[in-house]
Amino acid sequence: MSVLLTLFWYWTEATPEGGLSDATLAKVREVLAETPGLTEAQIFTPASAEDIYTDDGRSPPLGLQHHFDSIASLEAAAGRGGALQALGQLDGLDPARAEAQAFLRRDYPVDDPAHPPGASPCSFVVHYPGPAEDVNTWLGYYIDGHPPLMRRMPGIRAIEILTPVDWVNRLPIPSVRHMQRNRVLFDSPEALTAALQSPIRHELRADFDTLPKFEGGNRHYAMLTETWTPQA
């Protein structure tokens, strides 16, 4: 299992007069290319998939994950004068409807991580606001039980579980502190739907039903996923 530090952004709504444009996405990619210390990033845009158990409505207009190998690199990028400041004011997106949080990213093995030619990668991004009655017990139970079941989802290409870390936020958008986020990745929205309709989904739900006591529910969103690396 590999570990990285991740800065996770979400815009929950666009501005009343705007939306996500090609120019906005081009600006995001430009900022990524100019961010020192960034080892990888994901750009999430809305997709649709049908789950047996959940329907949390329309996916957010934009989400981002920025990955760093140290808290110093993360806080420098998000600090005063840092490259990521430019993402606080994106055309068509409402900064008042944005949120940011730093996490420890835990990657878990899958049997085949490679996308075939022509794939349109799609993530199922989940968050648990919390709190739990005992967060340590809750996270331990989740980490022990869920990744082995996720690995059995047909066509799965990646598994991430994100747990909070303390950080200094100097971005022009507010911090949140969700108890946990997680993400599974597939070749397309159709592949994600097939996995969410497969028998293993019932086992995942059964494991969810035995989680230690917690509040806040959870949210699930299908998101088209572009992965950016410095080499790209």
N, C-alpha and C positions, 0 to 999 in steps of 0.2 A: 504494500500500500504506500503510495507517495503522498506527500503533504506539501501544500503551498498556502500562501496567504492570498486572500481574494477580497477585492473591493467590489461589492455588488450594488448596482444601481437599478432602480425601477421608476419609470414614469407611469403613474396609474391612470393619467388622462392627458389627452392633447389639449391645446388651447381651444377656446370656443371657435375661433376662426381658422384654426390650422390643423395640421396632421403631419404624419411622418412622410417626408418627401425624399426623393433621390438626393437632393442637395444636402439635406440634413444627414443622411447616411454617409455621404461623401465627406462631410465635415467630421463625423465620428471617426472614420478611417484615417483622416488626416491627423487628428489628434493622437490616435493610437501610434502612428508612425513617429510622432514627435515626443513620445513619453519615455524618458530614461528609466531603465530598470524593469520595464514591462516584458514579461516572458511569454505571455499569451493573453488573448482576450476572446470573449464570445460576444456577438451582437445578436440579440433576440428581437424578432419581429413577429407579429401575430400570426397564428395558424389555428386550424380547427381539427379536433380529434374527438372521438366519442368514447367516453369511459362508461363502464357498467355502473359504477357507484357514484360518480361525482359529476356535477355540472356547475361550475363557478362563474359562468357567464363569459363575456367577451375577454379575450386576452389583452394585456396592457399594450400600449402602442410601441413601447421600446423598453428593453432591458439590456444591461451590460454586465459582464464580469471582467474584471481586470486582475491578472494574476502576477504576483511578485514573489521573490524568494526571500524577502526580509520585510519586517515592519518598517524599517528605516526607508526602504525604497517606496513602499506604499504611501507612507506619510509625506515623503518628499513630493511625490507625484500629485497628491491631494492637498498639499500645503499652499500657503500664500505664495503666489508666483509659480506654482506647479503646473505642469502641462494639462492636468485634468480640470483645472479651473474653467477652461474653455467649454466644457460640456455642461456647465451650469446654466447656460443660456442658449439653448438650441431652438432654432426657428420651428414654430408649430407645436412645441412642447411646453407645458406649464410647469415652471420650476416649483411652484407651490404644491404641485401634485407629484413631486419626485421624492425619493427616499434613498438613503445610502447606508450601507452597513459593511463592516469588515468581518471576515470569517477566516477560520482555518478550513482549508479545503482538503477533504480526504477522498482519494480516488480508490475505487475497488475494482478487482479484476472482472473482466468479461471474457467469454470464450473466443470472440472474434471482434476486435475493435475497428476493423477496416470497412469503410463505406465502399460500395461498388461504384463503377462509373455512372455518372448521371444522377447520383443521389441528391436529395433535397433535405439535408439533415434537419431533424425536428426533435426538440427536447420537450419533456414533460417536467415543468418547473413547479416545485411545491414549496410552500413555506408554512411553518407552524409559529404563529405569534407567541404562544404561551400565555401565562406561565404554566409550569408543571408544579405539582405538589412537592416533588423532589427532582430538580432538573438533572442532577448527576445520575440518579437511578433511571430516569426517563431516557436520557441519551444513551446510556449503556445498554438498555434493553433494545432500543431502536437499532443501534449499530450492530449489536449481536444478531438480531433477528431478521432485519429487512434486507441488507445487501445480498445474502445468499439466495433469498427468494427473488429479488430483482434480477439476479444473474440468470435465472431460469426464464425470464420473459423472452419470447421468441424475437430474434432480430436485434437484441439490445447491443449497443455499441459503446456505452460508457455509463458509469455510475459514480456520482459525486454526492457526498454528504458534507454540508457546511455547518460549522459550529462557531458561535460568536467569539471574537477577541476584542479587547479594549483597544481603542485607537483615538487619535486626535483628529477630529473632523474640522477642516477649515474650508470646506466646499460651500458654495452658496445654496446648498439644499440641505434639508434636515436629516439627522441621523434617526434610525429606528434600531430596536434591539429585538429582533425576532429570535425565538428560542432555537430555531433550526431552519435551514433550507436544504433541499436536495434536488437532484436533477438526474434524469435518465435520458439517454440519447438514442435515436433510431434513424433509419435511412430516409424517412419521409413522414408526413402526417398520416398517410395510409398505413405505413408500417407501425406507427405508434398506436393507431386505432386497433389494428389487428392484435397487438400485444395487450391492450387494455380490454379486449374482448376475449382473451384466451383464458383457459382454466387457471393458470397461475395467478390471475388477478383475484380470484376468490381466496386463494391462500394468503395473498398479501392483505386482503381485507380482514381475514380472520386474525392475522398477526396484529394488524392495527387495532382490532377490537380488544386485544389483551394488553395494550400499552398501559403503563402506570398512569394514574390520574393526572389530567392536565386540562387547562382551559384554553379558550381562544380558537378552537377548531383548526382547520387548515384550508389552504387554497391551492388549486391545481390549474395550471395554464399550459396549453400547447403553444410552443414558440418555434418558428423557423430559426435555425441556428447557423450563423456564419462564424467560423473560427479564424481568428487573425493571429499570425505569428510574425516576429521580426523578419524572418526569412521570406514570408509571403509579401 
